[in-house]
Amino acid sequence: MSKDRVDIIEYTIALISEFARKFGLSESEAFGYIDRCNGMKLIEECYGIMHTLSFADSVDGMAAYCRKHGGTL
């Protein structure tokens, strides 16, 4: 597995963990919510920018994106 792919995976795990913490969800619940709202696609397409932001900003951005795609958090 390439170093870039490992970086994306590690970032995704950390982002899901922070998202779960902010919204009082388990990591499994947070992943399911983000996945249902197409958030995994957002990470894949925008990782180059997202990983330069703070996790707080990335979590807020992910929450806003999910709300635009049917999420309620």
Jmol script that loads the backbone (N, CA, C; Angstrom):
load data "model"
ATOM      1  N   MET A   1       0.849  -1.164   0.000  1.00  0.00           N
ATOM      2  CA  MET A   1       0.000   0.000   0.000  1.00  0.00           C
ATOM      3  C   MET A   1       0.904   1.239   0.000  1.00  0.00           C
ATOM      4  N   SER A   2       0.534   2.224  -0.797  1.00  0.00           N
ATOM      5  CA  SER A   2       1.364   3.420  -0.916  1.00  0.00           C
ATOM      6  C   SER A   2       1.271   4.278   0.349  1.00  0.00           C
ATOM      7  N   LYS A   3       2.288   5.075   0.549  1.00  0.00           N
ATOM      8  CA  LYS A   3       2.330   5.989   1.698  1.00  0.00           C
ATOM      9  C   LYS A   3       1.159   6.962   1.649  1.00  0.00           C
ATOM     10  N   ASP A   4       0.820   7.462   0.452  1.00  0.00           N
ATOM     11  CA  ASP A   4      -0.310   8.390   0.315  1.00  0.00           C
ATOM     12  C   ASP A   4      -1.608   7.741   0.772  1.00  0.00           C
ATOM     13  N   ARG A   5      -1.821   6.496   0.378  1.00  0.00           N
ATOM     14  CA  ARG A   5      -3.054   5.790   0.749  1.00  0.00           C
ATOM     15  C   ARG A   5      -3.116   5.585   2.265  1.00  0.00           C
ATOM     16  N   VAL A   6      -1.981   5.230   2.854  1.00  0.00           N
ATOM     17  CA  VAL A   6      -1.917   5.055   4.309  1.00  0.00           C
ATOM     18  C   VAL A   6      -2.244   6.375   5.004  1.00  0.00           C
ATOM     19  N   ASP A   7      -1.707   7.494   4.502  1.00  0.00           N
ATOM     20  CA  ASP A   7      -1.996   8.806   5.087  1.00  0.00           C
ATOM     21  C   ASP A   7      -3.487   9.114   5.043  1.00  0.00           C
ATOM     22  N   ILE A   8      -4.136   8.818   3.917  1.00  0.00           N
ATOM     23  CA  ILE A   8      -5.572   9.074   3.775  1.00  0.00           C
ATOM     24  C   ILE A   8      -6.368   8.223   4.764  1.00  0.00           C
ATOM     25  N   ILE A   9      -5.991   6.970   4.890  1.00  0.00           N
ATOM     26  CA  ILE A   9      -6.684   6.065   5.816  1.00  0.00           C
ATOM     27  C   ILE A   9      -6.523   6.546   7.254  1.00  0.00           C
ATOM     28  N   GLU A  10      -5.310   6.897   7.638  1.00  0.00           N
ATOM     29  CA  GLU A  10      -5.063   7.370   8.999  1.00  0.00           C
ATOM     30  C   GLU A  10      -5.831   8.665   9.280  1.00  0.00           C
ATOM     31  N   TYR A  11      -5.849   9.574   8.310  1.00  0.00           N
ATOM     32  CA  TYR A  11      -6.593  10.820   8.463  1.00  0.00           C
ATOM     33  C   TYR A  11      -8.087  10.531   8.623  1.00  0.00           C
ATOM     34  N   THR A  12      -8.616   9.631   7.806  1.00  0.00           N
ATOM     35  CA  THR A  12     -10.036   9.288   7.854  1.00  0.00           C
ATOM     36  C   THR A  12     -10.416   8.723   9.212  1.00  0.00           C
ATOM     37  N   ILE A  13      -9.594   7.851   9.746  1.00  0.00           N
ATOM     38  CA  ILE A  13      -9.859   7.266  11.065  1.00  0.00           C
ATOM     39  C   ILE A  13      -9.869   8.359  12.131  1.00  0.00           C
ATOM     40  N   ALA A  14      -8.901   9.255  12.079  1.00  0.00           N
ATOM     41  CA  ALA A  14      -8.831  10.335  13.059  1.00  0.00           C
ATOM     42  C   ALA A  14     -10.023  11.279  12.925  1.00  0.00           C
ATOM     43  N   LEU A  15     -10.410  11.598  11.707  1.00  0.00           N
ATOM     44  CA  LEU A  15     -11.548  12.495  11.484  1.00  0.00           C
ATOM     45  C   LEU A  15     -12.843  11.871  12.005  1.00  0.00           C
ATOM     46  N   ILE A  16     -13.048  10.597  11.728  1.00  0.00           N
ATOM     47  CA  ILE A  16     -14.241   9.912  12.217  1.00  0.00           C
ATOM     48  C   ILE A  16     -14.254   9.903  13.743  1.00  0.00           C
ATOM     49  N   SER A  17     -13.107   9.683  14.347  1.00  0.00           N
ATOM     50  CA  SER A  17     -13.015   9.683  15.806  1.00  0.00           C
ATOM     51  C   SER A  17     -13.380  11.051  16.386  1.00  0.00           C
ATOM     52  N   GLU A  18     -12.867  12.109  15.795  1.00  0.00           N
ATOM     53  CA  GLU A  18     -13.188  13.465  16.260  1.00  0.00           C
ATOM     54  C   GLU A  18     -14.653  13.809  16.013  1.00  0.00           C
ATOM     55  N   PHE A  19     -15.191  13.378  14.888  1.00  0.00           N
ATOM     56  CA  PHE A  19     -16.606  13.592  14.571  1.00  0.00           C
ATOM     57  C   PHE A  19     -17.470  12.892  15.614  1.00  0.00           C
ATOM     58  N   ALA A  20     -17.118  11.659  15.937  1.00  0.00           N
ATOM     59  CA  ALA A  20     -17.866  10.891  16.940  1.00  0.00           C
ATOM     60  C   ALA A  20     -17.836  11.591  18.289  1.00  0.00           C
ATOM     61  N   ARG A  21     -16.674  12.067  18.676  1.00  0.00           N
ATOM     62  CA  ARG A  21     -16.523  12.739  19.963  1.00  0.00           C
ATOM     63  C   ARG A  21     -17.382  14.011  20.019  1.00  0.00           C
ATOM     64  N   LYS A  22     -17.355  14.805  18.953  1.00  0.00           N
ATOM     65  CA  LYS A  22     -18.107  16.060  18.939  1.00  0.00           C
ATOM     66  C   LYS A  22     -19.613  15.828  19.052  1.00  0.00           C
ATOM     67  N   PHE A  23     -20.119  14.783  18.395  1.00  0.00           N
ATOM     68  CA  PHE A  23     -21.560  14.561  18.343  1.00  0.00           C
ATOM     69  C   PHE A  23     -22.047  13.462  19.281  1.00  0.00           C
ATOM     70  N   GLY A  24     -21.196  12.973  20.150  1.00  0.00           N
ATOM     71  CA  GLY A  24     -21.598  11.976  21.136  1.00  0.00           C
ATOM     72  C   GLY A  24     -21.991  10.642  20.531  1.00  0.00           C
ATOM     73  N   LEU A  25     -21.301  10.243  19.479  1.00  0.00           N
ATOM     74  CA  LEU A  25     -21.575   8.982  18.796  1.00  0.00           C
ATOM     75  C   LEU A  25     -20.441   8.003  19.027  1.00  0.00           C
ATOM     76  N   SER A  26     -20.715   6.733  18.819  1.00  0.00           N
ATOM     77  CA  SER A  26     -19.619   5.772  18.771  1.00  0.00           C
ATOM     78  C   SER A  26     -18.908   5.973  17.433  1.00  0.00           C
ATOM     79  N   GLU A  27     -17.712   5.494  17.311  1.00  0.00           N
ATOM     80  CA  GLU A  27     -17.000   5.625  16.046  1.00  0.00           C
ATOM     81  C   GLU A  27     -17.724   4.883  14.926  1.00  0.00           C
ATOM     82  N   SER A  28     -18.328   3.767  15.269  1.00  0.00           N
ATOM     83  CA  SER A  28     -19.099   3.007  14.286  1.00  0.00           C
ATOM     84  C   SER A  28     -20.309   3.802  13.803  1.00  0.00           C
ATOM     85  N   GLU A  29     -21.007   4.438  14.736  1.00  0.00           N
ATOM     86  CA  GLU A  29     -22.158   5.265  14.369  1.00  0.00           C
ATOM     87  C   GLU A  29     -21.725   6.460  13.514  1.00  0.00           C
ATOM     88  N   ALA A  30     -20.617   7.078  13.895  1.00  0.00           N
ATOM     89  CA  ALA A  30     -20.114   8.227  13.135  1.00  0.00           C
ATOM     90  C   ALA A  30     -19.749   7.808  11.716  1.00  0.00           C
ATOM     91  N   PHE A  31     -19.069   6.676  11.574  1.00  0.00           N
ATOM     92  CA  PHE A  31     -18.729   6.199  10.238  1.00  0.00           C
ATOM     93  C   PHE A  31     -19.987   5.941   9.423  1.00  0.00           C
ATOM     94  N   GLY A  32     -20.969   5.274  10.007  1.00  0.00           N
ATOM     95  CA  GLY A  32     -22.205   4.976   9.290  1.00  0.00           C
ATOM     96  C   GLY A  32     -22.917   6.241   8.834  1.00  0.00           C
ATOM     97  N   TYR A  33     -22.974   7.234   9.708  1.00  0.00           N
ATOM     98  CA  TYR A  33     -23.614   8.504   9.373  1.00  0.00           C
ATOM     99  C   TYR A  33     -22.870   9.195   8.234  1.00  0.00           C
ATOM    100  N   ILE A  34     -21.563   9.320   8.374  1.00  0.00           N
ATOM    101  CA  ILE A  34     -20.754   9.981   7.340  1.00  0.00           C
ATOM    102  C   ILE A  34     -20.875   9.235   6.019  1.00  0.00           C
ATOM    103  N   ASP A  35     -20.838   7.932   6.069  1.00  0.00           N
ATOM    104  CA  ASP A  35     -20.942   7.124   4.845  1.00  0.00           C
ATOM    105  C   ASP A  35     -22.305   7.293   4.184  1.00  0.00           C
ATOM    106  N   ARG A  36     -23.380   7.277   4.967  1.00  0.00           N
ATOM    107  CA  ARG A  36     -24.727   7.452   4.408  1.00  0.00           C
ATOM    108  C   ARG A  36     -24.904   8.806   3.733  1.00  0.00           C
ATOM    109  N   CYS A  37     -24.194   9.793   4.222  1.00  0.00           N
ATOM    110  CA  CYS A  37     -24.308  11.161   3.681  1.00  0.00           C
ATOM    111  C   CYS A  37     -23.230  11.461   2.637  1.00  0.00           C
ATOM    112  N   ASN A  38     -22.601  10.443   2.108  1.00  0.00           N
ATOM    113  CA  ASN A  38     -21.565  10.567   1.071  1.00  0.00           C
ATOM    114  C   ASN A  38     -20.296  11.266   1.541  1.00  0.00           C
ATOM    115  N   GLY A  39     -20.084  11.320   2.852  1.00  0.00           N
ATOM    116  CA  GLY A  39     -18.902  11.972   3.384  1.00  0.00           C
ATOM    117  C   GLY A  39     -17.602  11.273   3.047  1.00  0.00           C
ATOM    118  N   MET A  40     -17.636   9.967   2.857  1.00  0.00           N
ATOM    119  CA  MET A  40     -16.415   9.251   2.489  1.00  0.00           C
ATOM    120  C   MET A  40     -15.947   9.707   1.102  1.00  0.00           C
ATOM    121  N   LYS A  41     -16.879   9.986   0.237  1.00  0.00           N
ATOM    122  CA  LYS A  41     -16.546  10.508  -1.093  1.00  0.00           C
ATOM    123  C   LYS A  41     -15.889  11.878  -0.958  1.00  0.00           C
ATOM    124  N   LEU A  42     -16.409  12.702  -0.056  1.00  0.00           N
ATOM    125  CA  LEU A  42     -15.829  14.021   0.181  1.00  0.00           C
ATOM    126  C   LEU A  42     -14.376  13.888   0.620  1.00  0.00           C
ATOM    127  N   ILE A  43     -14.105  13.000   1.561  1.00  0.00           N
ATOM    128  CA  ILE A  43     -12.729  12.807   2.032  1.00  0.00           C
ATOM    129  C   ILE A  43     -11.840  12.367   0.875  1.00  0.00           C
ATOM    130  N   GLU A  44     -12.313  11.419   0.100  1.00  0.00           N
ATOM    131  CA  GLU A  44     -11.521  10.913  -1.024  1.00  0.00           C
ATOM    132  C   GLU A  44     -11.200  12.019  -2.027  1.00  0.00           C
ATOM    133  N   GLU A  45     -12.188  12.846  -2.324  1.00  0.00           N
ATOM    134  CA  GLU A  45     -11.996  13.887  -3.333  1.00  0.00           C
ATOM    135  C   GLU A  45     -11.271  15.124  -2.805  1.00  0.00           C
ATOM    136  N   CYS A  46     -11.402  15.404  -1.519  1.00  0.00           N
ATOM    137  CA  CYS A  46     -10.886  16.666  -0.968  1.00  0.00           C
ATOM    138  C   CYS A  46      -9.803  16.490   0.085  1.00  0.00           C
ATOM    139  N   TYR A  47      -9.245  15.300   0.198  1.00  0.00           N
ATOM    140  CA  TYR A  47      -8.214  15.043   1.207  1.00  0.00           C
ATOM    141  C   TYR A  47      -7.073  16.049   1.112  1.00  0.00           C
ATOM    142  N   GLY A  48      -6.678  16.397  -0.090  1.00  0.00           N
ATOM    143  CA  GLY A  48      -5.559  17.311  -0.279  1.00  0.00           C
ATOM    144  C   GLY A  48      -5.742  18.633   0.439  1.00  0.00           C
ATOM    145  N   ILE A  49      -6.954  19.078   0.552  1.00  0.00           N
ATOM    146  CA  ILE A  49      -7.255  20.320   1.266  1.00  0.00           C
ATOM    147  C   ILE A  49      -7.612  20.030   2.724  1.00  0.00           C
ATOM    148  N   MET A  50      -8.455  19.031   2.936  1.00  0.00           N
ATOM    149  CA  MET A  50      -8.959  18.762   4.282  1.00  0.00           C
ATOM    150  C   MET A  50      -7.846  18.499   5.290  1.00  0.00           C
ATOM    151  N   HIS A  51      -6.807  17.773   4.869  1.00  0.00           N
ATOM    152  CA  HIS A  51      -5.773  17.422   5.841  1.00  0.00           C
ATOM    153  C   HIS A  51      -4.912  18.617   6.253  1.00  0.00           C
ATOM    154  N   THR A  52      -5.065  19.755   5.571  1.00  0.00           N
ATOM    155  CA  THR A  52      -4.322  20.955   5.964  1.00  0.00           C
ATOM    156  C   THR A  52      -5.088  21.804   6.974  1.00  0.00           C
ATOM    157  N   LEU A  53      -6.358  21.478   7.189  1.00  0.00           N
ATOM    158  CA  LEU A  53      -7.199  22.205   8.133  1.00  0.00           C
ATOM    159  C   LEU A  53      -7.087  21.580   9.520  1.00  0.00           C
ATOM    160  N   SER A  54      -7.521  22.310  10.522  1.00  0.00           N
ATOM    161  CA  SER A  54      -7.601  21.721  11.860  1.00  0.00           C
ATOM    162  C   SER A  54      -8.699  20.663  11.847  1.00  0.00           C
ATOM    163  N   PHE A  55      -8.620  19.728  12.794  1.00  0.00           N
ATOM    164  CA  PHE A  55      -9.684  18.726  12.870  1.00  0.00           C
ATOM    165  C   PHE A  55     -11.010  19.381  13.217  1.00  0.00           C
ATOM    166  N   ALA A  56     -10.991  20.426  14.032  1.00  0.00           N
ATOM    167  CA  ALA A  56     -12.236  21.120  14.377  1.00  0.00           C
ATOM    168  C   ALA A  56     -12.894  21.684  13.116  1.00  0.00           C
ATOM    169  N   ASP A  57     -12.104  22.306  12.250  1.00  0.00           N
ATOM    170  CA  ASP A  57     -12.655  22.847  11.004  1.00  0.00           C
ATOM    171  C   ASP A  57     -13.117  21.735  10.072  1.00  0.00           C
ATOM    172  N   SER A  58     -12.359  20.650  10.018  1.00  0.00           N
ATOM    173  CA  SER A  58     -12.741  19.530   9.156  1.00  0.00           C
ATOM    174  C   SER A  58     -14.022  18.866   9.642  1.00  0.00           C
ATOM    175  N   VAL A  59     -14.160  18.719  10.948  1.00  0.00           N
ATOM    176  CA  VAL A  59     -15.381  18.128  11.509  1.00  0.00           C
ATOM    177  C   VAL A  59     -16.569  19.030  11.219  1.00  0.00           C
ATOM    178  N   ASP A  60     -16.404  20.333  11.422  1.00  0.00           N
ATOM    179  CA  ASP A  60     -17.491  21.268  11.123  1.00  0.00           C
ATOM    180  C   ASP A  60     -17.858  21.233   9.642  1.00  0.00           C
ATOM    181  N   GLY A  61     -16.846  21.167   8.782  1.00  0.00           N
ATOM    182  CA  GLY A  61     -17.096  21.084   7.347  1.00  0.00           C
ATOM    183  C   GLY A  61     -17.802  19.799   6.967  1.00  0.00           C
ATOM    184  N   MET A  62     -17.392  18.694   7.587  1.00  0.00           N
ATOM    185  CA  MET A  62     -18.023  17.404   7.316  1.00  0.00           C
ATOM    186  C   MET A  62     -19.476  17.433   7.775  1.00  0.00           C
ATOM    187  N   ALA A  63     -19.735  18.020   8.940  1.00  0.00           N
ATOM    188  CA  ALA A  63     -21.106  18.107   9.448  1.00  0.00           C
ATOM    189  C   ALA A  63     -21.980  18.918   8.493  1.00  0.00           C
ATOM    190  N   ALA A  64     -21.461  20.031   8.004  1.00  0.00           N
ATOM    191  CA  ALA A  64     -22.222  20.869   7.060  1.00  0.00           C
ATOM    192  C   ALA A  64     -22.474  20.106   5.760  1.00  0.00           C
ATOM    193  N   TYR A  65     -21.477  19.408   5.273  1.00  0.00           N
ATOM    194  CA  TYR A  65     -21.621  18.615   4.045  1.00  0.00           C
ATOM    195  C   TYR A  65     -22.690  17.534   4.244  1.00  0.00           C
ATOM    196  N   CYS A  66     -22.630  16.853   5.372  1.00  0.00           N
ATOM    197  CA  CYS A  66     -23.603  15.794   5.642  1.00  0.00           C
ATOM    198  C   CYS A  66     -25.024  16.353   5.740  1.00  0.00           C
ATOM    199  N   ARG A  67     -25.166  17.510   6.361  1.00  0.00           N
ATOM    200  CA  ARG A  67     -26.496  18.125   6.436  1.00  0.00           C
ATOM    201  C   ARG A  67     -27.047  18.423   5.025  1.00  0.00           C
ATOM    202  N   LYS A  68     -26.185  18.839   4.129  1.00  0.00           N
ATOM    203  CA  LYS A  68     -26.603  19.114   2.755  1.00  0.00           C
ATOM    204  C   LYS A  68     -26.972  17.840   2.001  1.00  0.00           C
ATOM    205  N   HIS A  69     -26.536  16.704   2.543  1.00  0.00           N
ATOM    206  CA  HIS A  69     -26.805  15.424   1.894  1.00  0.00           C
ATOM    207  C   HIS A  69     -27.699  14.524   2.739  1.00  0.00           C
ATOM    208  N   GLY A  70     -28.579  15.134   3.507  1.00  0.00           N
ATOM    209  CA  GLY A  70     -29.591  14.376   4.235  1.00  0.00           C
ATOM    210  C   GLY A  70     -29.327  14.128   5.686  1.00  0.00           C
ATOM    211  N   GLY A  71     -28.196  14.535   6.207  1.00  0.00           N
ATOM    212  CA  GLY A  71     -27.884  14.328   7.618  1.00  0.00           C
ATOM    213  C   GLY A  71     -28.652  15.291   8.507  1.00  0.00           C
ATOM    214  N   THR A  72     -28.778  14.929   9.763  1.00  0.00           N
ATOM    215  CA  THR A  72     -29.549  15.749  10.697  1.00  0.00           C
ATOM    216  C   THR A  72     -28.734  16.218  11.894  1.00  0.00           C
ATOM    217  N   LEU A  73     -27.458  15.961  11.930  1.00  0.00           N
ATOM    218  CA  LEU A  73     -26.625  16.408  13.066  1.00  0.00           C
ATOM    219  C   LEU A  73     -26.168  17.830  12.852  1.00  0.00           C
TER     220      LEU A  73
END
end "model"
wireframe off; spacefill off
backbone 0.3
color backbone group
